[in-house]
């Protein structure tokens, strides 16, 4: 898979066993204190060994736990800023489809895009909105198929 321009790779390798264990431990600590509507306070030691408090808003806490979940499973992780313009190949890779199929989605108007010179570019936020809607449609279709299957048992 191509790495989107300006995306930041979190390491050029998979997490080691120690890194996975540390990620799982930190995720469990955050999850144990997590509430949906209040900030979380973490106390860590700074480089001089003095304690420093870190305040995590609920949204940031959830995002951090999601990142730690992936690292804990040993997954490679890439961050893509939502304002980032992606090439058609980068966007196709994110959706796990071929570039020609992705271009057909753009031509049909399924995903908003801009033309830069002769090249199409897609904002990451538009791509992720399409992906979220597509995944929701798939989930509904899968539920309907499961119900139909249950009727025939």
C-alpha positions in Angstrom: 0.0 0.0 0.0 1.3 3.5 -0.8 1.7 5.9 2.1 -0.3 9.1 1.6 1.7 12.2 1.1 2.5 14.0 4.4 1.2 11.0 6.4 3.3 10.1 9.3 4.4 6.5 9.7 4.6 5.3 13.2 7.7 3.4 12.7 8.9 1.6 9.7 8.4 -1.8 11.3 5.8 -3.8 13.2 5.7 -3.3 16.9 7.9 -5.6 19.0 6.5 -7.9 21.7 7.6 -5.4 24.4 5.9 -2.5 22.5 2.7 -4.5 22.1 2.7 -5.4 25.8 3.3 -1.8 26.8 0.5 -0.6 24.4 -1.9 -3.1 25.9 -1.0 -2.1 29.4 -1.5 1.6 28.8 -4.8 0.9 27.0 -6.0 -1.0 30.0 -5.0 1.8 32.3 -6.9 4.3 30.2 -9.9 2.1 29.8 -10.2 1.5 33.5 -10.4 5.2 34.1 -12.4 6.2 31.0 -15.8 7.9 31.3 -17.6 9.3 28.3 -18.0 12.9 29.6 -15.0 13.7 31.8 -11.3 14.4 31.2 -8.8 11.9 32.3 -5.7 12.9 34.3 -2.5 10.9 33.9 0.6 11.5 35.9 3.9 10.7 34.2 7.5 11.4 34.9 9.2 14.0 32.7 12.8 13.7 31.5 14.1 15.1 34.9 12.1 12.6 36.9 9.5 15.1 38.2 5.9 14.1 37.9 3.8 15.9 35.3 0.1 15.8 34.9 -1.5 15.3 31.4 -5.2 16.0 30.9 -6.9 13.9 28.2 -10.2 15.1 26.8 -12.7 12.1 26.3 -12.3 12.3 22.5 -8.5 12.3 22.7 -8.6 9.4 25.2 -10.8 7.3 22.8 -8.4 8.1 19.9 -5.4 7.1 22.0 -7.0 3.9 23.1 -7.9 3.0 19.5 -4.2 3.7 18.4 -3.0 1.6 21.4 -5.4 -1.2 20.4 -3.9 -1.5 17.0 -0.3 -1.3 18.2 -1.2 -3.9 20.9 -2.4 -6.3 18.2 0.8 -5.8 16.3 -0.7 -3.7 13.5 1.3 -1.1 11.5 -0.4 2.3 11.8 -0.3 5.4 9.6 -1.9 8.8 10.5 -3.5 10.8 7.7 -4.6 14.4 8.4 -8.2 14.8 7.3 -7.4 18.0 5.4 -4.8 16.0 3.3 -5.2 15.8 -0.5 -4.7 12.2 -1.6 -3.9 10.9 -5.1 -6.3 8.4 -6.6 -3.9 5.6 -5.9 -3.5 6.6 -2.3 -7.3 6.8 -1.9 -7.8 3.5 -3.7 -5.3 1.8 -1.3 -7.1 3.2 1.7 -10.4 1.8 0.4 -8.7 -1.4 -0.7 -10.0 -1.1 -4.3 -8.3 -0.8 -7.6 -7.4 2.7 -8.9 -9.6 2.3 -12.0 -12.6 1.3 -9.8 -11.8 4.3 -7.6 -11.7 6.6 -10.6 -15.1 5.3 -11.6 -16.5 6.3 -8.2 -15.1 9.8 -8.8 -16.6 10.0 -12.3 -20.0 8.9 -10.9 -19.8 11.7 -8.3 -19.8 9.3 -5.4 -16.8 11.0 -3.8 -16.2 14.7 -4.0 -12.8 15.6 -5.6 -10.8 18.4 -7.1 -8.6 18.5 -10.2 -5.1 19.8 -9.8 -3.7 20.2 -13.3 -4.7 17.0 -15.0 -4.8 15.0 -11.8 -7.7 14.2 -9.5 -7.2 14.7 -5.8 -9.5 13.7 -2.9 -9.6 15.2 0.5 -9.1 12.6 3.2 -12.2 13.8 5.0 -14.3 13.2 1.9 -12.8 9.8 1.5 -13.4 8.8 5.1 -17.0 10.1 4.9 -17.6 7.9 1.8 -15.9 4.9 3.6 -18.0 5.4 6.7 -21.2 5.5 4.6 -20.1 2.5 2.5 -19.4 0.5 5.6 -22.8 1.4 7.1 -24.6 0.3 3.9 -22.6 -3.0 4.0 -23.5 -3.6 7.7 -27.2 -3.1 6.9 -27.0 -5.4 3.9 -25.2 -8.1 6.0 -27.8 -7.8 8.8 -30.6 -8.3 6.2 -28.9 -11.3 4.7 -28.5 -12.8 8.2 -32.2 -12.3 8.9 -33.1 -13.9 5.6 -30.8 -16.8 6.3 -32.3 -17.2 9.8 -35.8 -17.5 8.2 -34.7 -20.5 6.2 -33.4 -22.5 9.1 
